[in-house]
Amino acid sequence: MTDPIPLLDLSSQHRELEGELRGAFDRVLAHGGFILGKEVAAFEEAVAAYLGVPHAIGVSSGTDALLVALMGLDVGPGDEVITTPFTFFATAGVVSRLGATPVFADIDPETFNLRPDAVAAALTEKTKAVIGVDLFGQPCDIDGLREAAGPATLIEDAAQSIGASYRGERIGGHAPAVCFSFFPAKNLGGLGDGGMVTTTDDELATKMRRLRVHGSHPKYFHAMVGGNFRLDALQAAFLNVKLPHLEGWIAARRQNAEYYDARFAEAGLAPERLRTPVRREAGHSYNQYVIRTDRRDALRDALTEAGVATAIYYPRPLHLQECFADLGYSEGDLPEAELACHEVLAIPTGPNLTESNRARVVSAVLSALG
Ligand SMILES: Cc1ncc(COP(=O)(O)O)c(C=O)c1O
């Protein structure tokens, strides 16, 4: 039996960085500044410089980055927020948590991202914000969404796409608030939870920094209600060790994606049998390489049998989740998102995927679908 191929091999990445990560841990243990402080400030500065944005605010998770952004825009009861139903739950969960109403618009079946024309059709006078998601590492149609959003504010959920570029420029400053996640499986992953929100708006930045610490300014004085959304100093120290490697890791992911694209194209299968992800943005960072097939579940079983780990992002669209039943959606309302849920399969594409393993992934896929 050959070795199993994980979806993402984080243990080799951590073995390579073990000395530096332990050094970061020892430093934080020695100085004892566990909450915010210089570790978080140093990481925020490094990310702001990397992304070319004036403000980067470290928060406790990608979910909290979205929450802080919406709170910063005063989203609340009576407001509607339009977003995609084909995303991780957090994108819409934060809207409901603030008492606002998520409104779902359908996706482009090629990129899996929110369609501007669908957003325009869903717009009402109650629409306060639109959340575009850069799914799987591919930036959404930011210009199209901004135009479709009209007077509503565009927020970018870039949880899966740090290091990706939109029209040649790294994402982070294209929308009034851009939200990142450092969940371990992201391209820049912590050793626990973490997130960041970036903005080019000075006033919004100040407000979000206050919201991160219960809305206090100065300490123990609260003109607004926030929460504990602080990024942990230890995570910031670990992430600062990893940040200089991010570009190399993304380059390796792109190489894997290009290899898959070429091998699968050579195989010449019918499009319903196998479709590779469409790279509309050259700056796609391939947090996931997601194929489509009309026999997804059989393919997944065959790959499991062959020792190749896969994942289904996502098995059920958000408009059909039980917790959103009150919103009144039913099956057939957003057909592209629904179909994607039946057809998608993520295959291994991490930076530590070896050449022999990616060749094994290709043969396993082709022999299952051939
Ligand atoms: C698209 C998207 N939005 C939001 C999140 C939430 O990020 P976190 O897990 O860091 O809270 C994730 C991460 O899983 C995500 O993929």
The ligand as an SDF file (V2000), in Angstrom:
LIG
                    3D

 16 16  0  0  0  0  0  0  0  0999 V2000
  -14.8420   32.1200    2.7780 C   0  0  0  0  0  0  0  0  0  0  0  0
  -14.5840   32.0810    4.2520 C   0  0  0  0  0  0  0  0  0  0  0  0
  -15.1020   33.0550    5.0330 N   0  0  0  0  0  0  0  0  0  0  0  0
  -14.8820   33.0920    6.3490 C   0  0  0  0  0  0  0  0  0  0  0  0
  -14.1310   32.1170    6.9710 C   0  0  0  0  0  0  0  0  0  0  0  0
  -13.9920   32.1720    8.4490 C   0  0  0  0  0  0  0  0  0  0  0  0
  -12.6560   32.2090    8.8640 O   0  0  0  0  0  0  0  0  0  0  0  0
  -12.2530   31.6100   10.2910 P   0  0  0  0  0  0  0  0  0  0  0  0
  -12.3370   30.1190   10.1920 O   0  0  0  0  0  0  0  0  0  0  0  0
  -10.8430   32.0950   10.4720 O   0  0  0  0  0  0  0  0  0  0  0  0
  -13.1780   32.1880   11.2880 O   0  0  0  0  0  0  0  0  0  0  0  0
  -13.5670   31.1030    6.2120 C   0  0  0  0  0  0  0  0  0  0  0  0
  -12.7010   30.0850    6.8280 C   0  0  0  0  0  0  0  0  0  0  0  0
  -12.9090   28.9960    7.0650 O   0  0  0  0  0  0  0  0  0  0  0  0
  -13.8050   31.0600    4.8180 C   0  0  0  0  0  0  0  0  0  0  0  0
  -13.3120   30.0930    4.0620 O   0  0  0  0  0  0  0  0  0  0  0  0
  1  2  1  0
  2  3  1  0
  2 15  2  0
  3  4  2  0
  4  5  1  0
  5  6  1  0
  5 12  2  0
  6  7  1  0
  7  8  1  0
  8  9  2  0
  8 10  1  0
  8 11  1  0
 12 13  1  0
 12 15  1  0
 13 14  2  0
 15 16  1  0
M  END
$$$$
